[in-house]
Amino acid sequence: MMIGGEFTALGRSADRRELTARLDESLEVLTGLWSGQPFSHQGAQHTFDGVLLLPPTPQQPRRPVWVSAMVRNERTLGRAAIQDGVTPGR
């Protein structure tokens, strides 16, 4: 299975470590933005200072997030465990 063409075609890295770091940071940002409270974040990919996204999501504590996880990889399963569901991969 070829992985990465969709990223490299847009000038992005297809390195799994970088993709994982981007995903983790993005999940953190989404959770903060959906809180209905002013949110600040400074990371490798995103920087926000006091952003307030309204209206807040009606789901609490946030909108449901399902992630894909490799069933033989503890890190991806751990990420899925703190979200709302998992779509298992091989």
Residue pairs with C-beta under 8 A, 6 or more apart in sequence:
3 14
3 16
4 14
5 14
7 13
7 14
7 19
8 14
13 19
20 75
21 44
21 45
22 44
22 45
23 67
23 79
24 79
25 43
25 44
25 45
25 46
26 45
26 46
27 65
27 67
27 79
27 83
28 41
28 43
29 39
29 41
29 43
29 46
29 48
30 62
30 63
30 65
31 62
32 39
32 41
32 48
33 39
33 48
33 51
33 53
34 53
34 56
34 57
34 62
34 63
35 56
35 61
35 62
36 52
36 53
36 54
36 55
36 56
36 57
37 52
38 50
38 51
38 52
39 48
39 50
39 51
39 52
39 53
40 48
40 49
40 50
40 51
41 47
41 48
42 48
57 63
64 84
64 85
65 83
65 84
65 85
66 83
66 84
66 85
66 86
66 87
67 76
67 79
67 80
67 83
67 85
67 86
67 87
68 76
68 80
68 86
68 87
68 88
68 89
69 76
69 77
69 79
69 80
69 86
69 87
69 88
69 89
70 76
70 77
70 88
70 89
70 90
71 77
71 88
71 89
71 90
77 86
80 86
